Amino acid sequence: MPLFLKIKKILGFNSLEGSIKVAHAGKWTFYFVLIGIIAGLGSVVFHYLCQLGLHYFMDLAAGYRPSPPAGEHHLLPPTSTPFNRWILFFLPAAGGIVSGWLVYTFAPEAEGHGTDAAINSYHTAGGFIRSRVPVIKTIASAVTLTTGGSGGREGPIAQIGAGFGSFLATKLKLSERERRIMMAAGIGAGVGSIFRAPLAGALFAAEVLYRDPEFESEVIIPAGISSVVAYCLFCLVFGWGSLFDSPDFVFRNPLELGPYIVLAMVLVFTGVIYIKSFYGITRLFKSLKIPNHIKPAIGGLCTGAIGFFLPQTLAFGYGFAQQALYCELTIPFLLCLAFGKILTTSFSIGSGGSGGVFGPSIVIGGAMGGVVGLIFHQIMPGIVTAPGAFVIVGMAGFFTAVSNTPISTIIFVSEMTNSYHLLLPSLLVCSVAYLASEKWTIYVKQVKSKIDSPAHAGDFFVDILQRFRVSDLMKQVKKVDLVPRDMPFLDFKKYFAATNQHYFPVMNKEGRLISIFSSTDIRSVLFSSDIEHLVVMEDIGTSDIIVTTMADDLNTVLQKFTIKNIDSLPVVKEDDHGILIGMLNRREVINFYNQKLLEIKSRAGK
């Protein structure tokens, strides 16, 4: 047999089933590649808008031109406009007016950081995003960020990719599950391309959905395909390489783990301040009795007031993180950068402005990492020889502390800085930061785990039932009368005519459970008048009793119901199966399960 025919046979191409599988895989690969192309083009357009906005607003108008990170370059040569703090003061407010009008007029769901909106869509809306949202989000975010508003690029670009994935799935009339996957693939493609971190983008899309360290496994491969395509397209336009340039840091001294643990706790403390500040200001603006269109302008004015004194806290700030990697900034400057950035981000995005929260987190975490690294370098220079390494680890640890995404964040920072020799301290810091800050998150639409997600509510019948025990249904366990073993059948007939009971436990003289029968079991005697006067109830009951206890989980209970297709189980004491507590009906267990499903959906929908 020719070689190509052997290969064809091995791969199954010679069978109809194999051909169908290949066609199916090819179709979905095409979809994910298409999502990657659109997300990549969206990244290119958004990056152009940001670069042009920074040139004309920050440089030409205000004379403010911070240095970019090593992996980015200005599209246009800098102007000679002198630095003007007063223009910088009012510029974010002007951007807030435009951004607020765009968002609240055309797509109110585009306010704030877009990743949360995409997470919420995945869990509660079947992955549906209105087609206008990515367009409005792109323009509003570009205006917010390039007029001095503090925010990141991952939110808008995630919504561009997610929006197209949702749009494509809707047009193709795919199922909700398939639309959710395509939407998540768009998130991975957008984030992976704009930050030049394709592997991290794919993992982030699968991990950011949950608070627990859990991945949405069905998202990883689709997001991986889309992310690689989008990344390649972005780099073809803007050049290859990582976002930041860093020295060749190497971890070789285990004693350095002590300072890294201190760094983790500092990052957790700073992360809690960031989250509390962000949502405290968000709640404050939501409580204001003024039109929503005006709120981003007020937030921009507060941002400008901070930027008047600390201009380094405005816009992106990646250039300062780049400088921190080479220890070019002082401890006071880094502290002002970190805490000032917390406030400007809170006012810019919390007031209803448009932008992401990952970018500021990288700057804040890098600044705090630089502070801790420089302090320990002064205290123990023989152990902490490279304080710049703490900047990289600080980036990863801080975003882990505020987002509950330890694995993807480690990969993110490694790809963004092209530094893979700090994986060990990054893993330690991110693990400690995650454990210490698990109950806080900047992404409030995250759910705890798949069991708590309405998107998977119907998939976890067993998982939900295993979380509860018979003791949780104590109110549904019904007290019933026990039938004496020596009761004549003729006496039972009178009792049976006056009861609604369907299952009848039989007891001995000591009142202990010895057998059970159902209303179905008495039919053979009920219609045999010639023997009914000879029968006592012990003759009808079966001693092979299937019982349950208060400690049994409800999944086990349902399995017991199905063994003999019975509708009610005796609930007995755990240490003595002869003592009956009551009867539990199958219908009550099903009702309890349905109630829990509704509770999960309602919690996630809030």
N, C-alpha and C positions, 0 to 999 in steps of 0.2 A: 504494500500500500504506500503511495507517495507520502512524503513527510507532511505536506500541508493538509492532506486528508486525515492523517492521524491526529494532528493538532485540532482540526475541525471536530473530530469525533470526541476528543478529550474535553473540549470546551462545550460540547453539547450543541454545536451549531447545526448538526445534521438532524436534529429533532425539532419538532414544532415547539415543544416546551422551551428548549434552549433558545430558539429564535425569538420567542415571546419575551423571555427574560432579558435578552440583549436589547431588544427594541424598547422595553420598559426602562432599562438602565440608561439607554441613550436618550430617551425622552426627558428623563429627570435631570440628567447631566446637562442637557441643553438648557433647561429651565434655570438651573443654578448658575451656569455660565452667563446666561442672559442677565440674571440678577446682578452678578459680579460686574458685568460691563456697565450696567446702568449706575450701580453704586460707585464704581470707579470714575465714571464721567461726572457723577454728582460731586465726588470728592474734588475732582479737578476744578469744576466750576466754583464750588464753595471756596476752595483755596485761592483761586484767582480773585474772587470777590473780597475775601479777607485781605489779600495783599494790596489790592487797589484801594480798599477802604482805609487801611492803615496809612497808605501813602498820602491820600488826599485829606483825610480828617486829622490824624494824629501828627503827621509830618508837616504837610503844607499849611494846615490851619493853625496848629498849636506848637509846631517846632519840636515835638517830642518824638524821638527816634531811638528807642532802646535796641540794643543789638539782638539779632535773631539767634536761634540755636544753630549749631554747626551744619545741620542737615538742611537748612532753609536759607534762601537768599532773597533779597528784595527784588521785585520785578522791575522797579524803576529806580533810578539813582536818587539819593537823598536830596532834599531841597536845602536852601540856605535860610529858611525861616527861623528867626530867633525863638527860643523857648519862651512860651507865654503861659504862665500858671492860670491866669484868669480864663483864658479860652478852654484850658484843660478842665477847669472847674465846671463850666456850663456845657461842655461838649457831650458828656454822658446823658445829661437831661434831654438834650436835643435828640440824641439817638433813642432815648426812651419814649419820646413823643411819637416818633415814626414807628418804632417797633410795636408800641402799644396799640396804635391805630391799626396797623396791619393785622396783628394777632386777634384782637378782640372784635374786629370788623368781619374778618374772613374765616378764621379758624381758631376759636378760643382754646381748643385742646392743644394748640401749639405753644402755649405759655410754659414758662419754666424750663426744666431740663428734659429734653425729649426722650431720654432713655426710660424714664419712669412711665411715660405714656405708652411706649412700646411694650414694656413689661406688663402693664395693665391690659393692653390689647391682647397679649398672648394668653393671659389667664382668664379674662372675663368676656372678651369680645370676639373670640374665635379667630384672632389674628387680623381683624378688620381694621383698616385705617382709611379714612377718607382721602381720596386722591389729591385734594388741594392742600392737605396738611404739609407734606414734604416741601412743596413750593413756598408756602408762606413761612415755614420754619427756616428754610434756607435764607430767604431775604431778611427776615426779622432778626435772625441770629447774626448774620453778617453786619447788619446795622448796629445791633447792640454791642458786639465785640470790637468793632473797628472805630467806634466813637468813644472808647475808653471803658465800656462795661467789662467787668471781669467774669470770664466764663470759659468753657472749653468747647472744642469742636466736635466732640464725639456725639453729643446730643442731637444736633441738627443732622449730621451726616448719618447717624444711626436711623433717624426717621426717614431720610431719603431712601436708603436701602430697604428699610422695613416697609415703607410706603409702596415702593414699586413691587416688592415681593407680594404684598397683600393685594395690590391692584391686579397683578398678573394672575394670581390664583383666583380672584373673583371673576375676572373675564373668562378664564378657562372653566369656570363653574366647578372648581375642585371642592373637596370636603373641608370642613373646619380644621381638621387635623393637618391636612396638607397645606392649607393656607397659613396656619401657625408656623409650620416648618419653613415655608418660603419667606415669611416675614422675619423669622429669626435668622435665616441665612442672610437676609439683607442687612440686619444689624451687624453681623460678623464682618460682612464685606465692607460696610461703611467705616466701621471703627478700625478694622485691620489695615485699610488703605490709607486713611488720613494720618494715622500714627506710624505707618510703615512697620506694622507688626502683624503679619497675616496669621501666624499660628495663634497668637494671643487673641486676635479678633474672633477667630472661630471658637476658641475655648470660652472667651468672655460671653459670647452670645448664648452659650449653653449653661454657663455657671451663674450669670447675673440674675436669672429668673428666681432663684431660691436663696433663702437666708442660710439654710444648712449647706455644708460643703458638698453639694450634690450637683450633678450635671444632667442636663436634658440630653440623653444619649442620642436620640433620633435627630438632634440638631447639628451635632458636631461635624459629620461628614458633609452635609449640604453647605453648612457655613464655611467649612474648609475649602470647598471648591470655589464658592463665590468670593471668599476672602482672597485667595491666591490670584484670581482673575482681576479683581479690583485693585489689588496691590500692584500687580504688574502694569496695569494701565496707568495708574497714578505715577509710578516711577518712570515710565516711558516719557512722561511729560515733564516731571520735575527732577528727574535724576535718581539714581540708585543710592542706597546707603541708609544709615539709621538717622533718626531725628536728632540725636545728641552724639557728640564725640566725647569719648572719655579715655583717660589713661588706662594702661593695662593693669588694672587692680587685680591682685591675687590674694586669696585668703590662705594663710599658712600658720597662723598662731592661734591655737585654741583659747589662749587667755583673752583674746579679743572678743570672745563670745559674751563675757561679762558686760562690757560696754554696750554690746548689741542688745542685750536683754534690757538694759536701762533705756536704750533708744526705743525699744518696743513699747515700754510703759509711757514714755514721753509722747510717742505718736498716738497712743490710745487716748491719753489726756487731751491732746490737741484735737484729735478727731471728734471726741465728744463735744468739745467747745464748738467745733465747726458745724456739727449736726444741730446742736441746740441753737446756735446763732442763726443758722440757715432757716430752720423751721419756726423759730421764734419770730423772726422778721417776716417770714411768709404769713404766719397767723396774724401778725400785726397789720399787714397790708390788706389781708382779706377782711379784717374787721372794720377797716376804714369805710365810712359811708360816702364815698366819692366814686365817680365813674371809673370803671376798670381801665379805660383808655389812658387815664391820667396817672395811674399808679406807677407804671414803669418810669415816667418822667421824674416823679418824686424820688423813686429809688435811684435814678441816675444822678439826681442832684446830691443825694447823700454820698453816692460813689465819688462824684466829682469833689465833694468837700474833703474826703479822705485823700483823694488823688492830688489835691492842691498841696498837701504837705508830704504825701508819700506817692509820688507819681509811679514808682516801681510796682505799685499794687494794681495798676490799671491794665486793661486789655489782657493779653495772654501771659506774658512774663516768662516764656520759655528761655529767653536769653539769659535771664538771671540764674535759672537753674543750670544752664550751661556754664556760666562763670563759677558757680558754686562747686561744680565738679573739679575745677582746677584751683580751688581755694583762693579765689580772687576777691571774695567778699568777706566783710568783717562780721563778727557775731551780732553786734547791734543792728547792722543792716539786714541780716538774715532774719532776726526776730521781728523787726518791723515789716519785712516782706511777708512773713508767714501770717502774723496776726492781722496785718492790714489786708492781706488777700482774703482772709476769712470774712472780714466785714464787707469788702467791696463785692465779693461774690454773693454774699447773702443779700445785699441791697440790690445788686444788678439783676439777679435771677429770682430771688424771693419776692420781689415787688411785681413780678409778672413779665420781666424781660425774658429774652430767649437766648439760651446757651446751655452748654453742658457743665458737668461738675467734675469730670475726670481730669481735664487740663489743669484747673486750679489745684486739685488734689496733688498732682505731680509737683507743682511748684511749692506748695505748702510743705509737703512731705520732704522734698529735697532740701528746702531751707532749714527745717527742723533737724533733719539728718546732718546737715552741715554744721549747725550749732553744736549738737552733741559730739560730732566728730572732732571739731576744733577744740572743744573744752577738754575732752579726753586726751587729745594730742598734746595739750599743754600740761596736763596732769601726769600722763604716762607715755611720753613720746617713744619709749622703747617698745611698747605694745601696740599702741595705735599709731602706726607709722604713716598711714595714708588716710587722712580725714575725709578726702573726697569720696572714698568708698562708702562712707556713711550717708552721703547724699543719694547714691543709687539705692541702697537698702532702705533709706528713709522714704523714697518715692514709693517703693513697693509696700512697705509696712503701713504707711499712712492710708493709702487707698484701700488696702485690705481692711483696715480698722473701720473705715466709713462705708464700705460696700459689701462686705462679706464674700469677697471673691479672691481667696488667697492664691489658688493655683494659677488662674489666668493672669493675675496681677504680677506674679513673679516672672512669668514668661513675657508679659507686656514690657516691663522695665528692662529685662535682659535684651529684648529685641530693639527697644527704643534707644538704648545706650550702647548697643553692640558689645555688651559686657556679660560674659557667661561664667566668669570665674568667681562670682559672688553668689552663686546659687545656694550654697550651704548657709551663710549668714542670712540671706534673704528668706530661706525656708524657715529658719528659726524665728526671725523677727515677725514674719507674716503669720506663723502658727500661733505665737504668743499674742500678737495683736488681735487675731481673729477670736481666740478664746476669751480674751479680756473684754472685747467690745461686741460680743455676739448679739446683744439685745438692742444695739443701736444700728441704724443704717440710714444712709442718705437716699437710698432707693426705697421709699415707703410702700411701693406697690409690690415689692418682693413678697412671696409667701414662704412659709417655713420650709415646706417640702412638697413633693409631688402629691402626697395625700391631701394637703390643704389647698391644692390648686383646683378650681372648678374645671379647668381644661382636662383634668385627669379624674374627676370625681367618679365617673362611671367605670373607670378602669381598676378601682381599688376596693372592690367589694370585700375581698378577704382582708386587705390591710386595715380597713376601717373597722371591721368586725373584730379583728384581733386586738384592737386597742381597748375594747370594752368587755366587761365580764357580766355574768348573770346578776351579780350584786348591784350593777348599775340599773337593772330593770326590776328592782325590788317591788316597785309599785304595780308592775304588771304581773307579778307572781300571785296567782289567785288561790285563796284558801278554798279547799274542797272537803266534802265529807268522805270519810273512809267507810267502805262497806264491810260489815263483819263477814268473816269467811264462811260461817255457818248460816247465813241468812238464806231462807228458802227463796227460790226464784219467784214464787207467787207473791211473796211480800215485796220483793224487789220491783215487780211489775207496777205495783201501786206507787212506789217511790219514784220509779222512772217516769211515770206519767206526770209527775208534778215538778220535775227538775229540768233545767236547761243544760245540765252537764253532759259531756260527750265521752269523757274518760273517767273510769271509776277505780281508784286504788282499793285494794282488798287488804284488810288488816287481820291479825290474829288476836287472841284474847288479851295479849299485852299491849295492843294498840300499835304494833309494828307493821310496817309495810311488807307484805309477802308476795303479792302479785298484783296484776292490773288487767282490766279489759275495757274495750270501747263499746259504744252503742252498736257498732257493726257486728261485734262478736256475739251479741245476744240474739241475732236474727234467727239462727238455726233452732234455738229453743223457743223463741217467741211465737213461731208459727208451727210448733210441734206440741199441741195440747196434751198429747198422750204421755209425754215425759216431763212436762214442766213442773209437775208436782213432786218429781223425784230429785230435781236438780237443786243444789245449793251453789252459792256464788263462787266458792272455791273451785268448783268444777269448771267454771268458764274462764277464770283469770289465768294468765300466763305468768309463770315465775321467772321467765327470762326477761327481766325488766331492764329497759334502757333508761338510765337516770342521769341527771346532771346535778352539779353542785354550784354554790355561789362563786367558787373560784374558777370555774370554766369560762374561757373566752367564748364570744358569741359565734365565732367561726366554727369552733368545736361543737357548739350546740346545734348549729345548722347541719353539720355533718351527721350528728346523731338523729336529727329529724329524718334525714334521707335514708338511713340504713334500712328502716322498715316502712318508709313512707308514712310516718305518723305525724299528727298535727299538734300533739301536746306531750310534754315531758314532765315526769315527776322531779321536783327540785328537792333534794334531800340534804341532810347535814353531811359535811365533808368527812367527818370522822365516824359517822354512823349512818349507813345508807338505809337503815330500817326506820329512821325518823323522817317523816314527810313534812316539808315546809309548805309546799303548795305546788301548783301546776303552771307551767310556762307554755304559752301557745306560740306556734310558728308565726302566726300573723303578727303577734306583738314584736317579735324580733325583726321582721321585715319592716314594720312601721318605724321601729327605732332606727334602723339603718337609713331609711328615707329621710327621717327627721335630721339625722346627722349630716346627710348630704346637703340638705337645705341650709343648715347652719354654716357649713363650710363655704357654700356659694355666697351666702349673705355677708359673711365676714370678709371674704376676698373682694366683694363688690363695693365695700365701703371705702 
